[in-house]
Amino acid sequence: MTSGRGVEVRNEGGVSVIRLARPEKKNALSIEMYSRLSDAFDEGERNPDTRAHVLLGSEGAFSAGNDIADFLAHGGGSTGDGLEEVLRFVRLLPMLRKPIVAGVDGLAIGIGTTVLFHCDLVYASRRSVFATPFVDLGLVPEAGSSLLAPQRMGYARAFELLVLGETFNAERMEAAGLVNAVVEDGAVEEMAMAAAKRLAAKPAGALAMSRSLVRGDVTLLGERIEAEVRIFKERLASSEAQAAFTAFLTKGSAN
């Protein structure tokens, strides 16, 4: 197992297991965690013995989204180096060739939800909740979610999630088509690992080609991500976003 910077990685039975491991911050993603996630997926893609990826969080928290304080402190502005690590990660997601299985337990906020649209199988505990408060922070949807969410969930539910900022529970996300199965608390990782190992046991060539056929051409997705990136950068520098960040951080320090 390798660990550090809030991300732990191990290989098990042909599966690269990537765990968000910053429970004291509810797995809010720091700039370093984005970098480590990209490295971990890259390593799994290059390793011929790896047939699938599994993405996990901690007990009660898959991810609380971006660590806004860290993001701003490390130059996460419209031209900051910190933002480049985030962009590296979201640009990598549609390019991954091997299946991704996610096990969600608890909070899945912001990128904690949008990353799931790139996963092939998603299992969630009953206590899981999903929300994307981008607009409330003066921002716009990211990671291709403005395209993938309407495709997966239908326009009405996608608008409710991404723009209204409504919180979805696990059962509603299952009905919306983002979650494959809702399981009892404590059982989600076992189910995610079992599914990933089933995939890893299949003929590698047939698995890769079948996934590619089911996913289809990702050219449009890449173009949408770039459009989101352009607007996201503009929004980061806006007075609306700066005021929202300040209010968020002030509220957090008061709690």
Secondary structure as GFF3:
##gff-version 3
##sequence-region A 1 255
A	DSSP	beta_strand	7	12	.	.	.	ID=ss1
A	DSSP	beta_strand	15	20	.	.	.	ID=ss2
A	DSSP	three_ten_helix	23	25	.	.	.	ID=ss3
A	DSSP	alpha_helix	31	46	.	.	.	ID=ss4
A	DSSP	beta_strand	52	56	.	.	.	ID=ss5
A	DSSP	beta_strand	61	63	.	.	.	ID=ss6
A	DSSP	alpha_helix	68	73	.	.	.	ID=ss7
A	DSSP	alpha_helix	81	92	.	.	.	ID=ss8
A	DSSP	three_ten_helix	93	95	.	.	.	ID=ss9
A	DSSP	beta_strand	100	104	.	.	.	ID=ss10
A	DSSP	beta_strand	107	109	.	.	.	ID=ss11
A	DSSP	alpha_helix	111	114	.	.	.	ID=ss12
A	DSSP	three_ten_helix	115	118	.	.	.	ID=ss13
A	DSSP	beta_strand	121	125	.	.	.	ID=ss14
A	DSSP	beta_strand	129	131	.	.	.	ID=ss15
A	DSSP	three_ten_helix	135	137	.	.	.	ID=ss16
A	DSSP	alpha_helix	145	153	.	.	.	ID=ss17
A	DSSP	alpha_helix	155	159	.	.	.	ID=ss18
A	DSSP	pi_helix	160	164	.	.	.	ID=ss19
A	DSSP	beta_strand	168	169	.	.	.	ID=ss20
A	DSSP	alpha_helix	170	176	.	.	.	ID=ss21
A	DSSP	beta_strand	181	183	.	.	.	ID=ss22
A	DSSP	alpha_helix	188	200	.	.	.	ID=ss23
A	DSSP	alpha_helix	204	215	.	.	.	ID=ss24
A	DSSP	alpha_helix	219	236	.	.	.	ID=ss25
A	DSSP	alpha_helix	239	254	.	.	.	ID=ss26
###
